[in-house]
Amino acid sequence: PHGVDVTPDGKFITVSGKLDTHVSVYSFEKIQAAIKAGKFESKDPYGIPVINMKDALHTQVQLGLGPLHTQYDSKACVAYTSLYVDSQVAKWDYCAGKVLDKLSVHYNIGHLMTMEGDSTKPAGKYLVALNKLAIDRFVPVGPLHPQNHQLIDISNDKMQLLYDMPLPLGEPHYAVAIAASKLKPGVRYKVGTDSRTDKPHPGAVRAGEEKTVKKGNKVEVFATLIRSHITPETIEVDVGDEVTIHLTNLERAQDETHGFTVSTYNVHASVEPGKTVQVKFKADKEGVYPYYCTHFCS
């Protein structure tokens, strides 16, 4: 099997095999009954009992070439399965065991995603096809092409392609969608927060408290960031010193993230509003090295 997906009500398991044109729908109730009755046909090499396929099968549906993954609709018994070889999405009824519709996608779909399709209460309405290839869907700029995600309207009996969205990097694998209304993200940290612990960072300082502390060959810098300034403006250390810079973003405005790097020293930090981070490096080369905000914030 390639994709193994449980229906929203937990009653069935849909199993897709890339080399088989069918999707098999297994009944959880039948599986439990076979286990209770001790109805096994054999054991696998590890001693796990094997149930005969016919004793667990609800139905098999021939969807097309290369079925991979399945997502579910808000409508009862309606599922969507990606067909890799056919470059299609199949809409089908897993209760009645019949195909309802097919839509060509571009190209070689792998995973797919319906809105909240992995939950017990899918939202329906839309599906995103996570296609492995784009080929001719966008103007090429060279041999390397983007991946192509396609937005599909599934609110009616027939699926309708709405939009192509190019994405960089490699083959898309798995995605989930959740209603934005269910999310309540923070847009800024309390000043001086360590985002990894959600507690005050020991290196945090406020405006006017910036300082540099040197103990032997160890230097700690307690710095702040705010448009368009890094305090302190200069840091002087000796060759061989181990330098730790604590950086606190004093911004209260939403989305005013600052970056920080020291030229040639291979350190970088992303510092969201209120967040405190630290970077470390060994000052092993004599010279003058600029540090600056990599977000070019203003």
Long-range contacts (C-beta under 8 A, 24 or more apart in sequence): 2-67, 2-68, 2-69, 3-67, 3-68, 3-69, 3-70, 3-81, 5-69, 5-70, 5-71, 5-72, 7-72, 7-79, 7-94, 8-72, 8-119, 8-120, 8-121, 8-122, 9-120, 10-120, 12-58, 12-94, 14-70, 14-79, 14-81, 14-94, 16-67, 16-68, 16-69, 16-70, 16-81, 17-67, 18-66, 18-67, 18-68, 18-84, 20-67, 21-62, 21-63, 21-64, 21-65, 21-67, 22-60, 22-61, 22-62, 22-63, 22-67, 23-60, 23-61, 23-63, 23-67, 23-70, 23-81, 23-92, 23-94, 24-53, 24-57, 24-59, 24-60, 25-57, 25-58, 25-59, 25-60, 25-61, 25-94, 25-97, 26-56, 26-57, 26-58, 27-56, 27-57, 27-58, 30-55, 30-56, 30-57, 30-58, 31-56, 58-94, 58-97, 59-94, 59-97, 60-97, 61-92, 61-94, 61-97, 61-98, 61-99, 62-99, 63-90, 63-92, 63-99, 64-88, 64-90, 64-102, 68-109, 68-110, 68-111, 69-110, 69-111, 69-112, 71-112, 71-113, 71-114, 71-117, 71-118, 71-122, 71-127, 72-114, 72-117, 72-122, 73-114, 73-117, 73-122, 73-124, 73-154, 74-121, 74-122, 74-123, 74-124, 74-125, 75-124, 80-112, 80-114, 80-117, 80-127, 80-154, 81-112, 82-109, 82-110, 82-111, 82-112, 82-129, 83-109, 84-108, 84-109, 84-110, 87-131, 89-127, 89-129, 89-152, 89-159, 91-154, 91-159, 100-157, 101-157, 101-158, 101-159, 103-152, 103-159, 103-160, 103-161, 105-129, 105-131, 105-150, 105-152, 105-161, 106-131, 106-133, 106-134, 106-135, 106-137, 106-148, 106-150, 106-164, 107-131, 107-132, 107-133, 107-134, 107-135, 107-148, 108-132, 108-133, 110-171, 110-172, 110-173, 111-172, 111-173, 111-174, 111-175, 113-175, 113-176, 113-177, 114-154, 114-177, 115-177, 115-179, 116-176, 116-177, 116-178, 116-179, 117-176, 117-177, 118-176, 123-177, 123-179, 124-154, 124-155, 125-153, 125-154, 125-155, 126-151, 126-152, 126-153, 126-154, 126-155, 126-177, 127-151, 127-152, 127-154, 127-159, 128-152, 128-175, 128-177, 130-172, 130-173, 130-175, 131-172, 132-171, 132-172, 134-166, 137-164, 137-166, 138-164, 138-166, 147-171, 147-172, 187-254, 187-255, 187-273, 188-251, 188-252, 188-254, 188-272, 188-273, 188-274, 189-272, 189-273, 189-274, 189-275, 190-274, 191-248, 191-250, 191-274, 192-248, 192-274, 192-276, 193-274, 193-275, 193-276, 194-275, 194-276, 195-272, 195-275, 195-277, 201-246, 201-248, 201-276, 201-277, 201-278, 203-244, 203-246, 203-248, 203-276, 203-278, 204-246, 204-248, 204-276, 205-246, 205-248, 206-248, 206-250, 207-231, 207-250, 214-241, 217-241, 217-242, 218-242, 218-244, 219-243, 219-244, 220-244, 220-245, 220-246, 221-245, 221-246, 222-246, 222-248, 223-247, 223-248, 224-248, 224-249, 224-250, 225-249, 225-250, 225-251, 225-258, 225-260, 225-271, 225-293, 226-250, 226-251, 227-251, 227-256, 227-297, 227-298, 228-293, 228-297, 228-298, 230-260, 230-291, 230-292, 230-293, 235-291, 237-283, 238-283, 239-283, 239-284, 239-285, 239-286, 240-282, 240-283, 240-284, 241-282, 241-283, 242-280, 242-281, 242-282, 242-283, 243-280, 243-281, 243-282, 243-283, 244-278, 244-279, 244-280, 245-278, 245-279, 245-280, 246-276, 246-277, 246-278, 247-271, 247-276, 247-277, 247-278, 247-279, 248-275, 248-276, 249-273, 249-274, 249-275, 249-276, 250-274, 256-297, 257-295, 257-297, 258-293, 258-295, 258-297, 259-293, 259-294, 259-295, 260-291, 260-292, 260-293, 260-294, 261-291, 261-292, 261-294, 262-289, 262-290, 262-291, 263-289, 263-290, 263-291, 264-289, 265-289, 268-294
